[in-house]
C-alpha cells in the first residue's frame, strides 16, 4: 500500500467491503493496515 494512491486504496477497501457484504456478513467491518503500518493515505 506504500506505493498506492489514496484513491486506489479507497477503491480496494470498498471492493473488499462489498465482497464481504455479498458473502452475507452484516456486522461491522474493521480494517487493519498490512503489518499494522499507519500510512498517510489511510487517514
N, CA, C and O atoms as a MOPAC input file, in Angstrom:
PM7 MOZYME 1SCF
protein

 N      0.81300 1    -1.19800 1     0.00000 1
 C      0.00000 1     0.00000 1     0.00000 1
 C      0.85500 1     1.26000 1     0.00000 1
 O      0.33500 1     2.36100 1    -0.18400 1
 N      2.12900 1     1.11400 1     0.20000 1
 C      3.01700 1     2.27900 1     0.26200 1
 C      3.01400 1     3.04000 1    -1.05500 1
 O      3.03800 1     4.27100 1    -1.05900 1
 N      2.98600 1     2.32600 1    -2.16500 1
 C      3.07200 1     2.97000 1    -3.47200 1
 C      1.71900 1     3.21900 1    -4.11600 1
 O      1.65300 1     3.61500 1    -5.27900 1
 N      0.64200 1     2.99500 1    -3.38000 1
 C     -0.70200 1     3.18700 1    -3.92700 1
 C     -1.19700 1     4.60700 1    -3.66000 1
 O     -0.87100 1     5.21400 1    -2.64000 1
 N     -1.98000 1     5.11400 1    -4.58600 1
 C     -2.58600 1     6.43200 1    -4.39200 1
 C     -3.73600 1     6.30500 1    -3.39700 1
 O     -4.26400 1     5.21300 1    -3.19000 1
 N     -4.12400 1     7.42800 1    -2.77800 1
 C     -5.27100 1     7.37200 1    -1.86100 1
 C     -6.52900 1     6.81500 1    -2.53100 1
 O     -7.28200 1     6.07100 1    -1.90300 1
 N     -6.76100 1     7.16400 1    -3.78800 1
 C     -7.94000 1     6.66500 1    -4.49200 1
 C     -7.85800 1     5.15800 1    -4.70700 1
 O     -8.86600 1     4.46300 1    -4.57900 1
 N     -6.68000 1     4.64500 1    -5.03100 1
 C     -6.51600 1     3.20100 1    -5.22300 1
 C     -6.76100 1     2.44100 1    -3.92100 1
 O     -7.38200 1     1.37800 1    -3.92700 1
 N     -6.27600 1     2.98600 1    -2.81000 1
 C     -6.50500 1     2.36500 1    -1.50800 1
 C     -7.99400 1     2.36100 1    -1.19900 1
 O     -8.54000 1     1.33900 1    -0.78200 1
 N     -8.64900 1     3.48900 1    -1.40100 1
 C    -10.09100 1     3.60000 1    -1.15000 1
 C    -10.87000 1     2.59600 1    -1.99400 1
 O    -11.76400 1     1.91500 1    -1.49200 1
 N    -10.52400 1     2.50900 1    -3.28400 1
 C    -11.21800 1     1.57300 1    -4.18000 1
 C    -11.04700 1     0.13100 1    -3.71300 1
 O    -12.00400 1    -0.64300 1    -3.72000 1
 N     -9.83900 1    -0.22800 1    -3.31200 1
 C     -9.58500 1    -1.60200 1    -2.87200 1
 C    -10.36600 1    -1.93800 1    -1.60300 1
 O    -10.93700 1    -3.02300 1    -1.49100 1
 N    -10.38800 1    -1.01000 1    -0.65200 1
 C    -11.12500 1    -1.24900 1     0.59900 1
 C    -12.62300 1    -1.35500 1     0.30700 1
 O    -13.30000 1    -2.22400 1     0.85700 1
 N    -13.13800 1    -0.48600 1    -0.54400 1
 C    -14.56400 1    -0.52800 1    -0.87100 1
 C    -14.93900 1    -1.81000 1    -1.61000 1
 O    -16.00100 1    -2.37600 1    -1.35000 1
 N    -14.08500 1    -2.28200 1    -2.53000 1
 C    -14.35900 1    -3.54000 1    -3.23300 1
 C    -14.34400 1    -4.70900 1    -2.26300 1
 O    -15.17000 1    -5.61600 1    -2.35900 1
 N    -13.40600 1    -4.68500 1    -1.33300 1
 C    -13.32200 1    -5.75600 1    -0.34000 1
 C    -14.55300 1    -5.75100 1     0.55900 1
 O    -15.12900 1    -6.80400 1     0.83000 1
 N    -14.95900 1    -4.56700 1     1.02400 1
 C    -16.16200 1    -4.45400 1     1.84900 1
 C    -17.38600 1    -4.99800 1     1.10400 1
 O    -18.20900 1    -5.70700 1     1.68300 1
 N    -17.49600 1    -4.65600 1    -0.18800 1
 C    -18.63300 1    -5.12600 1    -0.97700 1
 C    -18.62000 1    -6.64600 1    -1.09500 1
 O    -19.67800 1    -7.27200 1    -1.02500 1
 N    -17.45600 1    -7.25000 1    -1.27300 1
 C    -17.35500 1    -8.70200 1    -1.36900 1
 C    -17.74000 1    -9.36600 1    -0.04800 1
 O    -18.40100 1   -10.40400 1    -0.04100 1
 N    -17.33000 1    -8.77100 1     1.05800 1
 C    -17.68800 1    -9.30300 1     2.37900 1
 C    -19.19700 1    -9.23900 1     2.57600 1
 O    -19.79700 1   -10.19700 1     3.06300 1
 N    -19.81300 1    -8.12800 1     2.20700 1
 C    -21.27200 1    -7.98300 1     2.33300 1
 C    -21.98600 1    -8.98200 1     1.42700 1
 O    -22.99000 1    -9.57600 1     1.82100 1
 N    -21.46800 1    -9.16400 1     0.21800 1
 C    -22.08400 1   -10.08800 1    -0.73000 1
 C    -22.03800 1   -11.52800 1    -0.19300 1
 O    -22.91300 1   -12.33900 1    -0.49300 1
 N    -21.02200 1   -11.82400 1     0.58900 1
 C    -20.90000 1   -13.15700 1     1.19000 1
 C    -21.87300 1   -13.35200 1     2.34500 1
 O    -22.01000 1   -14.45800 1     2.86700 1
 N    -22.55700 1   -12.26300 1     2.75000 1
 C    -23.59100 1   -12.38400 1     3.76400 1
 C    -23.25700 1   -11.79900 1     5.12100 1
 O    -24.07800 1   -11.87200 1     6.03600 1
 N    -22.08900 1   -11.22700 1     5.27700 1
 C    -21.71000 1   -10.65800 1     6.57600 1
 C    -22.45200 1    -9.35100 1     6.79100 1
 O    -22.49100 1    -8.50000 1     5.90200 1
 N    -23.05000 1    -9.18800 1     7.99000 1
 C    -23.83900 1    -7.99500 1     8.28000 1
 C    -23.25000 1    -7.13300 1     9.38700 1
 O    -23.76400 1    -6.04400 1     9.64100 1
 N    -22.20600 1    -7.57400 1    10.04300 1
 C    -21.63200 1    -6.83000 1    11.15200 1
 C    -20.70600 1    -5.70900 1    10.69100 1
 O    -20.57800 1    -5.41700 1     9.50200 1
 N    -20.07300 1    -5.10300 1    11.67600 1
 C    -19.12100 1    -4.03200 1    11.38500 1
 C    -17.88400 1    -4.63500 1    10.72500 1
 O    -17.39700 1    -5.68300 1    11.14900 1
 N    -17.38200 1    -3.97600 1     9.69600 1
 C    -16.17500 1    -4.43800 1     9.01100 1
 C    -15.03100 1    -3.53900 1     9.44400 1
 O    -15.05600 1    -2.32900 1     9.21700 1
 N    -14.03300 1    -4.13800 1    10.06700 1
 C    -12.86500 1    -3.39300 1    10.53100 1
 C    -11.73700 1    -3.51500 1     9.51600 1
 O    -11.66000 1    -4.50000 1     8.78000 1
 N    -10.88000 1    -2.53500 1     9.47800 1
 C     -9.72700 1    -2.55300 1     8.58500 1
 C     -8.46500 1    -2.43000 1     9.40900 1
 O     -8.34700 1    -1.55100 1    10.26200 1
 N     -7.52200 1    -3.31800 1     9.14600 1
 C     -6.21000 1    -3.24600 1     9.77500 1
 C     -5.18800 1    -3.15200 1     8.65700 1
 O     -5.10800 1    -4.05300 1     7.82100 1
 N     -4.39900 1    -2.07500 1     8.62200 1
 C     -3.41700 1    -1.94300 1     7.55400 1
 C     -2.37700 1    -3.06500 1     7.63100 1
 O     -2.07700 1    -3.56200 1     8.71700 1
 N     -1.83300 1    -3.45900 1     6.49000 1
 C     -0.82300 1    -4.51300 1     6.47200 1
 C      0.32400 1    -4.20500 1     7.43300 1
 O      0.84400 1    -3.08900 1     7.44700 1
 N      0.70600 1    -5.17400 1     8.21700 1
 C      1.80100 1    -5.05700 1     9.19000 1
 C      1.51600 1    -3.98000 1    10.24800 1
 O      2.42400 1    -3.57200 1    10.97300 1
 N      0.27200 1    -3.52300 1    10.34000 1
 C     -0.08300 1    -2.52100 1    11.33700 1
 C      0.46100 1    -1.12800 1    11.05000 1
 O      0.42900 1    -0.26100 1    11.92300 1
 N      0.96500 1    -0.90000 1     9.82600 1
 C      1.55700 1     0.39000 1     9.48100 1
 C      0.46900 1     1.42000 1     9.22800 1
 O     -0.49000 1     1.15200 1     8.50400 1
 N      0.61400 1     2.58100 1     9.81500 1
 C     -0.32300 1     3.67300 1     9.58300 1
 C      0.29400 1     4.59300 1     8.53900 1
 O      1.26100 1     5.30400 1     8.81100 1
 N     -0.27200 1     4.56800 1     7.35900 1
 C      0.24400 1     5.38100 1     6.26900 1
 C     -0.64300 1     6.59000 1     6.06200 1
 O     -1.82500 1     6.57200 1     6.40500 1
 N     -0.07200 1     7.62900 1     5.50400 1
 C     -0.79900 1     8.87600 1     5.25100 1
 C     -2.05800 1     8.62800 1     4.43500 1
 O     -3.10100 1     9.21800 1     4.71700 1
 N     -1.97700 1     7.75400 1     3.41800 1
 C     -3.13700 1     7.53300 1     2.55800 1
 C     -4.26700 1     6.80200 1     3.27400 1
 O     -5.37800 1     6.72600 1     2.74900 1
 N     -4.00500 1     6.26600 1     4.45700 1
 C     -5.03700 1     5.54500 1     5.19200 1
 C     -5.77700 1     6.43400 1     6.18600 1
 O     -6.67300 1     5.95000 1     6.87800 1
 N     -5.43700 1     7.70300 1     6.28000 1
 C     -6.10400 1     8.57100 1     7.25500 1
 C     -7.43800 1     9.02500 1     6.77000 1
 O     -8.13100 1     9.76300 1     7.47000 1

